[in-house]
């Protein structure tokens, strides 16, 4: 079975974060790294004001439904991608880009990191540059992309089958 870490970088919505937790739990993701300005559940040692961390945790719980307590996670201001690469992970960005490989054509290795970007703007250029690969979900409708939490589910399914 593949070992998968998901990085949720600069995701604005607590509902998307909650849904990502729930989806990751369903696919057996080893850990979620929540980074940038993404909201995250309360930590054991939390530098945020208690009412802020409690409010965000409550909002995330609405869609995570307890998965936020089941999937290990950590918060990093900037994801330590180089450390993950040194541990043998291949970093795969989920992004529409001229270098992207269609998810249906991508062959994943045993240790992967799935990098998710901001809901509207996606993964920044500098973060794209440090990805080993970029994958894209084929679109046939008129919209340009899926919601980030929906795309996470589709990508994890494609990477685990």
BADREN-397382 format. One record per atom (N, C-alpha, C): atom name; x, y, z; residue number from 1. Coordinates in steps of 0.05 Angstrom, whole numbers. Layout:
BEGIN
+------+--------+--------+--------+------+
: name :     xx :     yy :     zz : resi :
+------+--------+--------+--------+------+
:   CA :      X :      Y :      Z :  NUM :
...
+------+--------+--------+--------+------+
This chain:
BEGIN
+------+--------+--------+--------+------+
: name :     xx :     yy :     zz : resi :
+------+--------+--------+--------+------+
:    N :     17 :    -24 :      0 :    1 :
:   CA :      0 :      0 :      0 :    1 :
:    C :     18 :     25 :      0 :    1 :
:    N :     10 :     45 :    -15 :    2 :
:   CA :     25 :     70 :    -17 :    2 :
:    C :     23 :     85 :      9 :    2 :
:    N :     45 :     99 :     16 :    3 :
:   CA :     45 :    117 :     38 :    3 :
:    C :     41 :    145 :     26 :    3 :
:    N :     20 :    158 :     35 :    4 :
:   CA :     13 :    184 :     24 :    4 :
:    C :     11 :    205 :     46 :    4 :
:    N :     23 :    228 :     40 :    5 :
:   CA :     21 :    252 :     57 :    5 :
:    C :      7 :    272 :     39 :    5 :
:    N :    -12 :    287 :     50 :    6 :
:   CA :    -25 :    309 :     36 :    6 :
:    C :    -16 :    335 :     48 :    6 :
:    N :     -9 :    354 :     31 :    7 :
:   CA :     -3 :    381 :     40 :    7 :
:    C :    -26 :    399 :     30 :    7 :
:    N :    -40 :    412 :     49 :    8 :
:   CA :    -61 :    431 :     42 :    8 :
:    C :    -49 :    459 :     47 :    8 :
:    N :    -41 :    472 :     25 :    9 :
:   CA :    -27 :    497 :     28 :    9 :
:    C :    -45 :    520 :     19 :    9 :
:    N :    -48 :    539 :     36 :   10 :
:   CA :    -64 :    564 :     31 :   10 :
:    C :    -93 :    558 :     22 :   10 :
:    N :   -105 :    539 :     35 :   11 :
:   CA :   -133 :    533 :     31 :   11 :
:    C :   -149 :    552 :     49 :   11 :
:    N :   -167 :    567 :     39 :   12 :
:   CA :   -181 :    588 :     55 :   12 :
:    C :   -204 :    576 :     72 :   12 :
:    N :   -218 :    558 :     61 :   13 :
:   CA :   -244 :    549 :     73 :   13 :
:    C :   -240 :    527 :     95 :   13 :
:    N :   -252 :    532 :    118 :   14 :
:   CA :   -253 :    511 :    138 :   14 :
:    C :   -269 :    487 :    129 :   14 :
:    N :   -289 :    492 :    112 :   15 :
:   CA :   -305 :    469 :    102 :   15 :
:    C :   -288 :    452 :     83 :   15 :
:    N :   -272 :    464 :     66 :   16 :
:   CA :   -254 :    449 :     49 :   16 :
:    C :   -233 :    433 :     66 :   16 :
:    N :   -222 :    446 :     86 :   17 :
:   CA :   -203 :    432 :    103 :   17 :
:    C :   -216 :    408 :    117 :   17 :
:    N :   -241 :    412 :    127 :   18 :
:   CA :   -255 :    390 :    140 :   18 :
:    C :   -261 :    367 :    120 :   18 :
:    N :   -269 :    374 :     96 :   19 :
:   CA :   -274 :    354 :     76 :   19 :
:    C :   -248 :    339 :     68 :   19 :
:    N :   -226 :    354 :     66 :   20 :
:   CA :   -200 :    341 :     60 :   20 :
:    C :   -193 :    321 :     82 :   20 :
:    N :   -197 :    329 :    107 :   21 :
:   CA :   -192 :    310 :    129 :   21 :
:    C :   -209 :    285 :    126 :   21 :
:    N :   -234 :    288 :    121 :   22 :
:   CA :   -252 :    265 :    118 :   22 :
:    C :   -244 :    247 :     95 :   22 :
:    N :   -237 :    259 :     73 :   23 :
:   CA :   -229 :    244 :     49 :   23 :
:    C :   -202 :    230 :     54 :   23 :
:    N :   -184 :    244 :     67 :   24 :
:   CA :   -158 :    231 :     73 :   24 :
:    C :   -161 :    208 :     92 :   24 :
:    N :   -179 :    210 :    111 :   25 :
:   CA :   -184 :    187 :    129 :   25 :
:    C :   -194 :    164 :    114 :   25 :
:    N :   -212 :    168 :     95 :   26 :
:   CA :   -223 :    147 :     79 :   26 :
:    C :   -203 :    133 :     61 :   26 :
:    N :   -183 :    147 :     53 :   27 :
:   CA :   -162 :    135 :     36 :   27 :
:    C :   -137 :    127 :     51 :   27 :
:    N :   -138 :    129 :     77 :   28 :
:   CA :   -115 :    119 :     94 :   28 :
:    C :    -90 :    136 :     91 :   28 :
:    N :    -94 :    162 :     87 :   29 :
:   CA :    -71 :    180 :     85 :   29 :
:    C :    -56 :    180 :    112 :   29 :
:    N :    -29 :    179 :    110 :   30 :
:   CA :    -13 :    177 :    134 :   30 :
:    C :    -13 :    202 :    151 :   30 :
:    N :    -13 :    225 :    137 :   31 :
:   CA :    -12 :    251 :    151 :   31 :
:    C :    -20 :    273 :    133 :   31 :
:    N :    -31 :    294 :    145 :   32 :
:   CA :    -37 :    319 :    130 :   32 :
:    C :    -19 :    341 :    142 :   32 :
:    N :     -6 :    355 :    124 :   33 :
:   CA :      9 :    379 :    132 :   33 :
:    C :     -8 :    403 :    123 :   33 :
:    N :    -16 :    419 :    142 :   34 :
:   CA :    -32 :    442 :    136 :   34 :
:    C :    -13 :    466 :    137 :   34 :
:    N :    -12 :    481 :    116 :   35 :
:   CA :      9 :    502 :    115 :   35 :
:    C :     -2 :    529 :    104 :   35 :
:    N :     15 :    549 :    107 :   36 :
:   CA :      7 :    576 :     98 :   36 :
:    C :    -15 :    586 :    116 :   36 :
:    N :    -34 :    599 :    103 :   37 :
:   CA :    -57 :    611 :    119 :   37 :
:    C :    -80 :    592 :    122 :   37 :
:    N :    -77 :    567 :    114 :   38 :
:   CA :    -99 :    547 :    117 :   38 :
:    C :   -107 :    545 :    147 :   38 :
:    N :   -133 :    545 :    152 :   39 :
:   CA :   -142 :    540 :    180 :   39 :
:    C :   -137 :    511 :    187 :   39 :
:    N :   -132 :    506 :    213 :   40 :
:   CA :   -126 :    480 :    223 :   40 :
:    C :   -139 :    476 :    250 :   40 :
:    N :   -145 :    450 :    257 :   41 :
:   CA :   -156 :    444 :    283 :   41 :
:    C :   -137 :    451 :    306 :   41 :
:    N :   -148 :    452 :    330 :   42 :
:   CA :   -132 :    458 :    354 :   42 :
:    C :   -109 :    438 :    357 :   42 :
:    N :    -86 :    449 :    364 :   43 :
:   CA :    -62 :    433 :    369 :   43 :
:    C :    -58 :    431 :    400 :   43 :
:    N :    -43 :    411 :    408 :   44 :
:   CA :    -37 :    408 :    437 :   44 :
:    C :    -23 :    433 :    448 :   44 :
:    N :     -4 :    442 :    432 :   45 :
:   CA :     10 :    468 :    439 :   45 :
:    C :      3 :    487 :    416 :   45 :
:    N :    -16 :    505 :    422 :   46 :
:   CA :    -27 :    522 :    401 :   46 :
:    C :    -21 :    551 :    408 :   46 :
:    N :     -9 :    565 :    390 :   47 :
:   CA :     -2 :    593 :    395 :   47 :
:    C :    -25 :    613 :    389 :   47 :
:    N :    -47 :    602 :    377 :   48 :
:   CA :    -70 :    620 :    372 :   48 :
:    C :    -86 :    625 :    397 :   48 :
:    N :   -101 :    647 :    397 :   49 :
:   CA :   -118 :    652 :    420 :   49 :
:    C :   -139 :    629 :    422 :   49 :
:    N :   -145 :    621 :    446 :   50 :
:   CA :   -163 :    598 :    450 :   50 :
:    C :   -190 :    601 :    435 :   50 :
:    N :   -202 :    625 :    435 :   51 :
:   CA :   -228 :    627 :    421 :   51 :
:    C :   -225 :    624 :    391 :   51 :
:    N :   -202 :    631 :    380 :   52 :
:   CA :   -197 :    628 :    351 :   52 :
:    C :   -193 :    599 :    344 :   52 :
:    N :   -176 :    585 :    359 :   53 :
:   CA :   -172 :    557 :    353 :   53 :
:    C :   -197 :    540 :    357 :   53 :
:    N :   -213 :    547 :    378 :   54 :
:   CA :   -238 :    532 :    382 :   54 :
:    C :   -258 :    537 :    360 :   54 :
:    N :   -260 :    562 :    351 :   55 :
:   CA :   -279 :    569 :    329 :   55 :
:    C :   -271 :    554 :    304 :   55 :
:    N :   -246 :    554 :    297 :   56 :
:   CA :   -237 :    541 :    272 :   56 :
:    C :   -240 :    511 :    274 :   56 :
:    N :   -234 :    499 :    298 :   57 :
:   CA :   -237 :    471 :    302 :   57 :
:    C :   -267 :    463 :    298 :   57 :
:    N :   -285 :    479 :    310 :   58 :
:   CA :   -313 :    473 :    307 :   58 :
:    C :   -323 :    474 :    278 :   58 :
:    N :   -313 :    494 :    263 :   59 :
:   CA :   -321 :    497 :    235 :   59 :
:    C :   -310 :    473 :    218 :   59 :
:    N :   -285 :    466 :    223 :   60 :
:   CA :   -273 :    443 :    209 :   60 :
:    C :   -288 :    417 :    215 :   60 :
:    N :   -296 :    414 :    241 :   61 :
:   CA :   -311 :    390 :    249 :   61 :
:    C :   -337 :    387 :    234 :   61 :
:    N :   -350 :    408 :    226 :   62 :
:   CA :   -376 :    407 :    211 :   62 :
:    C :   -374 :    389 :    187 :   62 :
:    N :   -351 :    390 :    173 :   63 :
:   CA :   -349 :    372 :    149 :   63 :
:    C :   -331 :    348 :    154 :   63 :
:    N :   -312 :    351 :    173 :   64 :
:   CA :   -294 :    328 :    178 :   64 :
:    C :   -308 :    307 :    194 :   64 :
:    N :   -327 :    314 :    210 :   65 :
:   CA :   -343 :    295 :    226 :   65 :
:    C :   -326 :    276 :    243 :   65 :
:    N :   -305 :    287 :    255 :   66 :
:   CA :   -288 :    270 :    272 :   66 :
:    C :   -262 :    261 :    259 :   66 :
:    N :   -261 :    262 :    233 :   67 :
:   CA :   -236 :    254 :    219 :   67 :
:    C :   -213 :    271 :    227 :   67 :
:    N :   -218 :    296 :    236 :   68 :
:   CA :   -196 :    314 :    244 :   68 :
:    C :   -182 :    303 :    269 :   68 :
:    N :   -195 :    285 :    283 :   69 :
:   CA :   -182 :    272 :    306 :   69 :
:    C :   -170 :    245 :    299 :   69 :
:    N :   -174 :    236 :    275 :   70 :
:   CA :   -165 :    209 :    267 :   70 :
:    C :   -141 :    209 :    249 :   70 :
:    N :   -138 :    231 :    233 :   71 :
:   CA :   -115 :    233 :    215 :   71 :
:    C :    -94 :    250 :    228 :   71 :
:    N :    -70 :    240 :    231 :   72 :
:   CA :    -49 :    257 :    242 :   72 :
:    C :    -44 :    281 :    225 :   72 :
:    N :    -40 :    304 :    237 :   73 :
:   CA :    -34 :    328 :    222 :   73 :
:    C :    -15 :    346 :    237 :   73 :
:    N :     -3 :    364 :    222 :   74 :
:   CA :     14 :    384 :    234 :   74 :
:    C :     11 :    410 :    218 :   74 :
:    N :     18 :    432 :    231 :   75 :
:   CA :     17 :    457 :    218 :   75 :
:    C :     45 :    467 :    213 :   75 :
:    N :     51 :    476 :    189 :   76 :
:   CA :     76 :    488 :    182 :   76 :
:    C :     70 :    514 :    167 :   76 :
:    N :     84 :    535 :    174 :   77 :
:   CA :     80 :    560 :    159 :   77 :
:    C :     87 :    555 :    129 :   77 :
:    N :    110 :    543 :    125 :   78 :
:   CA :    118 :    536 :     98 :   78 :
:    C :    124 :    506 :     98 :   78 :
:    N :    112 :    491 :     80 :   79 :
:   CA :    116 :    462 :     80 :   79 :
:    C :    145 :    455 :     75 :   79 :
:    N :    156 :    437 :     91 :   80 :
:   CA :    184 :    429 :     88 :   80 :
:    C :    186 :    407 :     67 :   80 :
:    N :    183 :    415 :     43 :   81 :
:   CA :    183 :    396 :     20 :   81 :
:    C :    210 :    382 :     17 :   81 :
:    N :    232 :    397 :     21 :   82 :
:   CA :    259 :    385 :     18 :   82 :
:    C :    263 :    362 :     37 :   82 :
:    N :    254 :    365 :     62 :   83 :
:   CA :    256 :    344 :     81 :   83 :
:    C :    241 :    319 :     72 :   83 :
:    N :    217 :    323 :     61 :   84 :
:   CA :    201 :    301 :     52 :   84 :
:    C :    215 :    286 :     29 :   84 :
:    N :    227 :    302 :     11 :   85 :
:   CA :    242 :    290 :    -12 :   85 :
:    C :    266 :    274 :     -1 :   85 :
:    N :    279 :    284 :     20 :   86 :
:   CA :    302 :    269 :     31 :   86 :
:    C :    293 :    243 :     44 :   86 :
:    N :    268 :    242 :     52 :   87 :
:   CA :    257 :    218 :     64 :   87 :
:    C :    246 :    198 :     43 :   87 :
:    N :    250 :    205 :     17 :   88 :
:   CA :    243 :    187 :     -4 :   88 :
:    C :    215 :    191 :    -16 :   88 :
:    N :    202 :    213 :     -9 :   89 :
:   CA :    176 :    219 :    -21 :   89 :
:    C :    179 :    233 :    -48 :   89 :
:    N :    161 :    227 :    -66 :   90 :
:   CA :    159 :    241 :    -91 :   90 :
:    C :    136 :    261 :    -88 :   90 :
:    N :    141 :    286 :    -93 :   91 :
:   CA :    122 :    308 :    -89 :   91 :
:    C :    107 :    313 :   -115 :   91 :
:    N :     80 :    309 :   -113 :   92 :
:   CA :     62 :    311 :   -136 :   92 :
:    C :     43 :    335 :   -131 :   92 :
:    N :     45 :    355 :   -148 :   93 :
:   CA :     26 :    377 :   -146 :   93 :
:    C :      1 :    372 :   -162 :   93 :
:    N :    -22 :    378 :   -151 :   94 :
:   CA :    -47 :    375 :   -165 :   94 :
:    C :    -54 :    402 :   -178 :   94 :
:    N :    -48 :    405 :   -203 :   95 :
:   CA :    -50 :    431 :   -216 :   95 :
:    C :    -51 :    429 :   -246 :   95 :
:    N :    -67 :    446 :   -258 :   96 :
:   CA :    -68 :    448 :   -287 :   96 :
:    C :    -44 :    465 :   -296 :   96 :
:    N :    -27 :    453 :   -313 :   97 :
:   CA :     -2 :    466 :   -320 :   97 :
:    C :      7 :    453 :   -346 :   97 :
:    N :     24 :    467 :   -361 :   98 :
:   CA :     34 :    455 :   -386 :   98 :
:    C :     50 :    430 :   -381 :   98 :
:    N :     62 :    427 :   -357 :   99 :
:   CA :     77 :    402 :   -351 :   99 :
:    C :     61 :    380 :   -339 :   99 :
:    N :     35 :    385 :   -333 :  100 :
:   CA :     18 :    366 :   -319 :  100 :
:    C :     15 :    340 :   -336 :  100 :
:    N :     14 :    318 :   -321 :  101 :
:   CA :      8 :    292 :   -332 :  101 :
:    C :    -21 :    286 :   -324 :  101 :
:    N :    -37 :    276 :   -342 :  102 :
:   CA :    -65 :    270 :   -334 :  102 :
:    C :    -64 :    248 :   -313 :  102 :
:    N :    -81 :    251 :   -293 :  103 :
:   CA :    -83 :    232 :   -271 :  103 :
:    C :    -86 :    204 :   -281 :  103 :
:    N :   -102 :    201 :   -302 :  104 :
:   CA :   -107 :    174 :   -313 :  104 :
:    C :    -82 :    161 :   -326 :  104 :
:    N :    -62 :    177 :   -332 :  105 :
:   CA :    -37 :    167 :   -344 :  105 :
:    C :    -14 :    166 :   -324 :  105 :
:    N :    -18 :    176 :   -300 :  106 :
:   CA :      4 :    178 :   -281 :  106 :
:    C :      8 :    151 :   -265 :  106 :
:    N :     33 :    143 :   -262 :  107 :
:   CA :     39 :    119 :   -247 :  107 :
:    C :     54 :    129 :   -221 :  107 :
:    N :     41 :    125 :   -199 :  108 :
:   CA :     52 :    134 :   -173 :  108 :
:    C :     70 :    114 :   -161 :  108 :
:    N :     90 :    124 :   -146 :  109 :
:   CA :    108 :    107 :   -131 :  109 :
:    C :     97 :     99 :   -104 :  109 :
:    N :    113 :     88 :    -87 :  110 :
:   CA :    104 :     78 :    -61 :  110 :
:    C :    102 :    100 :    -39 :  110 :
:    N :    118 :    122 :    -42 :  111 :
:   CA :    117 :    143 :    -22 :  111 :
:    C :    112 :    169 :    -37 :  111 :
:    N :     89 :    180 :    -32 :  112 :
:   CA :     82 :    205 :    -47 :  112 :
:    C :     71 :    226 :    -28 :  112 :
:    N :     75 :    251 :    -37 :  113 :
:   CA :     63 :    274 :    -24 :  113 :
:    C :     45 :    287 :    -45 :  113 :
:    N :     20 :    291 :    -38 :  114 :
:   CA :      1 :    305 :    -56 :  114 :
:    C :     -1 :    333 :    -46 :  114 :
:    N :      8 :    352 :    -63 :  115 :
:   CA :      7 :    381 :    -56 :  115 :
:    C :    -18 :    394 :    -68 :  115 :
:    N :    -34 :    406 :    -50 :  116 :
:   CA :    -58 :    420 :    -59 :  116 :
:    C :    -53 :    450 :    -55 :  116 :
:    N :    -64 :    466 :    -73 :  117 :
:   CA :    -61 :    495 :    -71 :  117 :
:    C :    -87 :    509 :    -66 :  117 :
:    N :    -85 :    535 :    -65 :  118 :
:   CA :   -106 :    554 :    -59 :  118 :
:    C :   -130 :    549 :    -78 :  118 :
:    N :   -154 :    553 :    -68 :  119 :
:   CA :   -179 :    547 :    -82 :  119 :
:    C :   -181 :    560 :   -110 :  119 :
:    N :   -173 :    585 :   -112 :  120 :
:   CA :   -177 :    599 :   -137 :  120 :
:    C :   -151 :    600 :   -154 :  120 :
:    N :   -129 :    607 :   -141 :  121 :
:   CA :   -104 :    610 :   -156 :  121 :
:    C :    -87 :    585 :   -158 :  121 :
:    N :    -93 :    565 :   -143 :  122 :
:   CA :    -78 :    540 :   -145 :  122 :
:    C :    -52 :    541 :   -131 :  122 :
:    N :    -33 :    525 :   -141 :  123 :
:   CA :     -6 :    523 :   -130 :  123 :
:    C :     11 :    545 :   -142 :  123 :
:    N :     25 :    560 :   -125 :  124 :
:   CA :     41 :    582 :   -135 :  124 :
:    C :     64 :    572 :   -152 :  124 :
:    N :     74 :    589 :   -170 :  125 :
:   CA :     95 :    581 :   -188 :  125 :
:    C :    120 :    570 :   -174 :  125 :
:    N :    128 :    583 :   -152 :  126 :
:   CA :    152 :    574 :   -137 :  126 :
:    C :    148 :    547 :   -125 :  126 :
:    N :    123 :    541 :   -116 :  127 :
:   CA :    118 :    514 :   -105 :  127 :
:    C :    116 :    493 :   -128 :  127 :
:    N :    105 :    501 :   -151 :  128 :
:   CA :    104 :    483 :   -174 :  128 :
:    C :    132 :    474 :   -181 :  128 :
:    N :    150 :    493 :   -180 :  129 :
:   CA :    178 :    488 :   -189 :  129 :
:    C :    191 :    467 :   -172 :  129 :
:    N :    183 :    464 :   -146 :  130 :
:   CA :    197 :    444 :   -129 :  130 :
:    C :    182 :    417 :   -129 :  130 :
:    N :    160 :    416 :   -143 :  131 :
:   CA :    146 :    390 :   -146 :  131 :
:    C :    162 :    372 :   -165 :  131 :
:    N :    162 :    346 :   -159 :  132 :
:   CA :    174 :    327 :   -177 :  132 :
:    C :    157 :    323 :   -202 :  132 :
:    N :    131 :    323 :   -197 :  133 :
:   CA :    111 :    319 :   -219 :  133 :
:    C :     87 :    336 :   -213 :  133 :
:    N :     72 :    342 :   -235 :  134 :
:   CA :     46 :    355 :   -232 :  134 :
:    C :     26 :    337 :   -246 :  134 :
:    N :      3 :    334 :   -233 :  135 :
:   CA :    -18 :    318 :   -245 :  135 :
:    C :    -43 :    335 :   -248 :  135 :
:    N :    -59 :    327 :   -266 :  136 :
:   CA :    -84 :    342 :   -273 :  136 :
:    C :   -107 :    323 :   -276 :  136 :
:    N :   -130 :    331 :   -267 :  137 :
:   CA :   -154 :    315 :   -270 :  137 :
:    C :   -167 :    323 :   -297 :  137 :
:    N :   -173 :    303 :   -314 :  138 :
:   CA :   -186 :    310 :   -339 :  138 :
:    C :   -213 :    323 :   -335 :  138 :
:    N :   -218 :    344 :   -349 :  139 :
:   CA :   -244 :    359 :   -347 :  139 :
:    C :   -258 :    356 :   -374 :  139 :
:    N :   -284 :    351 :   -373 :  140 :
:   CA :   -300 :    349 :   -397 :  140 :
:    C :   -323 :    370 :   -398 :  140 :
:    N :   -329 :    382 :   -375 :  141 :
:   CA :   -350 :    402 :   -374 :  141 :
:    C :   -340 :    429 :   -381 :  141 :
:    N :   -356 :    449 :   -375 :  142 :
:   CA :   -349 :    477 :   -382 :  142 :
:    C :   -333 :    491 :   -360 :  142 :
:    N :   -334 :    481 :   -335 :  143 :
:   CA :   -319 :    494 :   -314 :  143 :
:    C :   -289 :    486 :   -317 :  143 :
:    N :   -272 :    504 :   -307 :  144 :
:   CA :   -243 :    500 :   -310 :  144 :
:    C :   -232 :    479 :   -290 :  144 :
:    N :   -245 :    476 :   -267 :  145 :
:   CA :   -233 :    459 :   -247 :  145 :
:    C :   -255 :    449 :   -228 :  145 :
:    N :   -247 :    430 :   -211 :  146 :
:   CA :   -264 :    421 :   -189 :  146 :
:    C :   -258 :    436 :   -164 :  146 :
:    N :   -276 :    436 :   -145 :  147 :
:   CA :   -270 :    446 :   -118 :  147 :
:    C :   -246 :    431 :   -107 :  147 :
:    N :   -230 :    444 :    -91 :  148 :
:   CA :   -205 :    431 :    -81 :  148 :
:    C :   -210 :    406 :    -65 :  148 :
:    N :   -231 :    405 :    -49 :  149 :
:   CA :   -236 :    381 :    -34 :  149 :
:    C :   -246 :    358 :    -51 :  149 :
:    N :   -262 :    365 :    -72 :  150 :
:   CA :   -271 :    344 :    -91 :  150 :
:    C :   -247 :    334 :   -107 :  150 :
:    N :   -230 :    353 :   -116 :  151 :
:   CA :   -206 :    345 :   -131 :  151 :
:    C :   -188 :    327 :   -114 :  151 :
:    N :   -186 :    333 :    -88 :  152 :
:   CA :   -170 :    316 :    -71 :  152 :
:    C :   -180 :    287 :    -71 :  152 :
:    N :   -206 :    284 :    -69 :  153 :
:   CA :   -218 :    257 :    -70 :  153 :
:    C :   -212 :    243 :    -96 :  153 :
:    N :   -216 :    257 :   -118 :  154 :
:   CA :   -211 :    245 :   -144 :  154 :
:    C :   -181 :    237 :   -147 :  154 :
:    N :   -164 :    255 :   -139 :  155 :
:   CA :   -135 :    250 :   -141 :  155 :
:    C :   -126 :    227 :   -123 :  155 :
:    N :   -136 :    226 :    -99 :  156 :
:   CA :   -129 :    204 :    -81 :  156 :
:    C :   -139 :    177 :    -91 :  156 :
:    N :   -163 :    177 :   -102 :  157 :
:   CA :   -173 :    153 :   -114 :  157 :
:    C :   -155 :    144 :   -137 :  157 :
:    N :   -148 :    163 :   -155 :  158 :
:   CA :   -131 :    156 :   -177 :  158 :
:    C :   -103 :    147 :   -169 :  158 :
:    N :    -93 :    158 :   -147 :  159 :
:   CA :    -66 :    151 :   -138 :  159 :
:    C :    -65 :    125 :   -121 :  159 :
:    N :    -88 :    116 :   -112 :  160 :
:   CA :    -88 :     92 :    -95 :  160 :
:    C :    -98 :     66 :   -110 :  160 :
:    N :   -108 :     69 :   -134 :  161 :
:   CA :   -118 :     45 :   -148 :  161 :
:    C :    -96 :     32 :   -164 :  161 :
+------+--------+--------+--------+------+
